C-alpha cells in the first residue's frame, strides 16, 4: 500500500531569522516505510518543498513528527 502525502501549509518560516516565505525553490520526495497492515507492506511517499527564505538560500518543509533522519515510522 502506498500513501502519498504533502503539506497543506502555504509558507514556511526560516529557522534562523523567523522570516516567512511562500517562494518555492524546489521539491523532492521522501519515502517512509511503515509496519505491514494485514501482511501488506505500507510506505508513505512524502513530497517536501524547499523555500527561499531569510539568510539561508533554501529551507525545507518541517515534518510535524519524527526525527529528521529516520525513514521508518515505527
CORKA-V451323 format. One record per run of one state. SS is the DSSP state (alpha for helix, beta for strand, coil for the rest). FROM is the first residue (numbers start at 0). TO is the last residue. If there is no record, write none. Layout:
SS_FROM_TO ; SS_FROM_TO
//
This chain:
coil_0_0 ; beta_1_5 ; coil_6_10 ; beta_11_12 ; coil_13_18 ; beta_19_20 ; coil_21_22 ; beta_23_36 ; coil_37_38 ; beta_39_52 ; coil_53_54 ; beta_55_59 ; coil_60_70 ; beta_71_71 ; coil_72_73
//
